[in-house]
Amino acid sequence: MNLDGFQKALADIQRRCAAVLGKHSPFHFRPTRLPWARIAQPGGGRPMTVEAIEERLEGIPVYALSNASEEFLLVSGSSTAKNLGLFCFNKDDAEALLHQVTLIDPTARQGSKVVPVALNKVFQLKVNGVAFRLIPEFSQVKNALKEREKSGFASSGFSGVPVFQSRSLILKSQNKRYRPLFFRKEDLENTLKSAASEQKKLNPTIRQGDIQVATLEDVIKEMKETSTSNWDDVIFIPPGFDVSDDSNEQ
């Protein structure tokens, strides 16, 4: 399918996102730093290995378009040798995209489907002539923008896949402390409420700035380039999970 046709196919999803945000395109703003609450202290040492990063991304599902031969359904550019492969964090978005693609290119309809793929298998995926892109869940882009506005970062867009953390929440396991990063703000909020209820306390009040937002891409970049001691306490929580059974408020 020609890239021009694909852009029309993607327009419906982009319009939905623009309607939710009521602003410009959500893909042109990048935070200048990661405002995370840290447990580990900065120090020397080697960056985290690719294998260690993959372990942390294992179990996080993304959704790709597959053709009848069970290969990634790619889009070819009309004026470039590059092909484009997309991985959506929301299955419904992937289904909507597949529907639009098959409307434009009926030959792709037979046998095409949405398939789940583990994020740790694709975050470094490289194929000659193919550009792979992660498509965030648009409701979480909206949540990320709102949280950044609360923290004083006015912006009309957000670049990358948002991840959420709270200073009020850590996890403890075998005498170790971990920082959970959530792909959905609602999962973080539900975990905070459940943890407070289990501890027979009032539900915590989310203070301004208590929820921090960054991009998955920036977190992974930091893992690759800075000391392991800064990031070995980070774990990623799959969408829909409530980890309150093992959580403690800080």
N, C-alpha and C positions, 0 to 999 in steps of 0.2 A: 504494500500500500504506500502511496506517495505521502511524503511528509506534510504537504499542504492539506491533503485529505485527513490525515491524522489530527492536525491542529483543529480542524472542524469537529472531529470526533471528541476531542478533549474540551472543546469550548463549553459544552453543557456542564461538565464538572467544574470548570473554572467559573462559570456564571453562578453556580450554586455557592461556591466559596465566596465570590464577591458579594452575593446577596446576604450571606451570613455576616460578613465583616462590615458591609456597608462602606467599604473603603477601596483602596487600590489593590493591585495584585499582591498576594501575601508572600511573594518570593523574591524580595529584594532588600531585606534588612538583615544584617548580621551583627549580633552583640559583639562588643569589643573585648569582653572578658567573661569568665564564668563565675557568676556570683554565688558559688556553692558554699554551704556550711560544711567545713571540713572536720574530720575526726583525726586523720593522720596529719602529722606535722611535716612541713616541707623539709626535704633533705636531699642528699646526693643519691647516686645510684643510677642504674640503667633504666631506660623506658620499659614499659610493659611489652612483653612479647606478643606477636600476633596470635599465637596459640592461647595465651591467657585471655586476650580480648575475646576470641571466639568462644571460649568457655562461658564468658559472661553474657554473650548474646544468644547462647543456645536456648532453644525453647521459645524465642520470640518469633511469632509467625508474621510473614508478609505474604501478599497474594500477587501472583503473576498471571499473565495470559499465556495459555498453552495452545498450540495447534493440534491437529489430528495426529501428528507424529510424536506428540508429547515433547515438543521442543518449544522454547520460549517464542511467543508470537512477537516478532520485531516489526518496527516501522522503518522503511528505507527512505532516505532523503533524496529529493529530486536533483539537487545540485551538489551533493557530497556523498562520499563513500560510507559515511557513518550511518549505522542503524541505531535505533533507540529501543531499549528494553525497560519496562516500568515495573516497579514493585510497590503495591499499595499497602498501607497499614490498615486499611478498612476494606473488608471483603465486599461490602455493598458498593463501594467506589469502584472496585475492580470489576464487579458484575456490570455496573453502569457503563464503564469504559468499554468492556467487551461488547455490550449491546450496541453502542454507538459505532464501534469499529466494524462489526458485522453488517450494520445497516449501510455503511459506506462501501464496504468490500464484501459482497455476498459470498465470494469464493472462500473467504476465511470462516464462514459460518459452520461448515460441516466439521464436526469433531472438536471445534475450539471450546475451551472451557477455562475457568479460573481454578488455579491450583495453589495450595499453601506451600510455602517454602520457608525453611528456617533461616532467620536473619544471619546467623553465624556462617551460613554457607554462601551468602551473596554479598556481604558487606565489602569484600575485597575482590569481587568477581571482575575479571578482566578478560575480554575477548577482543581480538583485533577487529577493528571496524565497528565495534558496538559500544555505545554509551549507555550505562545503566543508571537509573535514577530512582530514588526513593520518594514516594508520594505520601505526604503526611495526611492524617485524618483531619479534615478541615475543621471539625468542631474543636479539635485540640489546638489548631492554629488560632482560632478565636479565643480560646481560654488563655493561650500564651500571651496574646496581645493584651488582654485585660489585666493579667497579672503584672506584666511589664509596665503598663500604664499606672497601676497602683504603686509601683516602686519608683515612679518618676521618669520612666523611659517612654516618652511619647514617640510613637512610630506608626506608619501606615502600612507596614508589612512585616513579614517574618520569613527568614530564609532557613530552610532545613526542617528536620523532624523535631518537634518540641518534646522535651523531657522535663519532668517536674520533681522537685525535692522539697521537703519541709525540714526546718531546723527542729521542729517538735518531735520528729520521728527518727529513731534508729532501730536497728534490729540487733539482737544478741543471739549468738549461737556458739556453744562450746567456748565460752569466755572470750569470744571475739565480737567486735562491734562493726556493723555494716551500715552504709548509707544506701537506702533503696531509692532508685530512680524509676519513676513511673511514666508510662507513655500516655496515660490518661489522667487528667486532673481529678476526675471523679473517683478514680480508684484510690488516689492518695487521700482524698477527703473522707471516703468511706473507711479506709484503714485507720485514720486518726480517730474517727467517731467510734469505731468498733473497739479500738484499743482503750479509749477512755471509758467506754461502758463496761468492758471487762474488768477494768481496774476500779470500778465503782466510783468514778469521778464524773463531774460534769463534762459534757462534750467540750473539747478545747475550742477556744475562740481563736480563729485564724487571724493573727495580727498582720497589719500591713507589712509586706516584705517577708512574711513568714514562709510563703511559698516562693521558691526560686525557679526560674525558667532558663534553660539553655537549649542548645540544639544537640541532637545525637551526634551529628557530624563533628561539632567542636569538641565534645567530650572524647570521642574516639581519637581525634587529632591530639588532644592533650595526653591521652594514654600512650600514644605512640612516641611522643616527643619529650615528655617530662618524666621525672623519677617515678618508679613503680610505687614508692612509699606514699605518693600523693593520691594514688588511685586504687590500691589493692583492697580498699574497704568498700568499693562501689559494686552494687549488684543491680541488674535491670529486672524490673517486675513486668511479666507479660500482661497485656491488656486483659482486664476482667478479673484479676487476682486480688484477693484481700489477704494480706499477710499479717493481720493483727494478732493471730495466735502466737506469733513469736516476736511481737514488737514491744518496745518500751519507749515511753516518752522521755525525751532528753531533759 
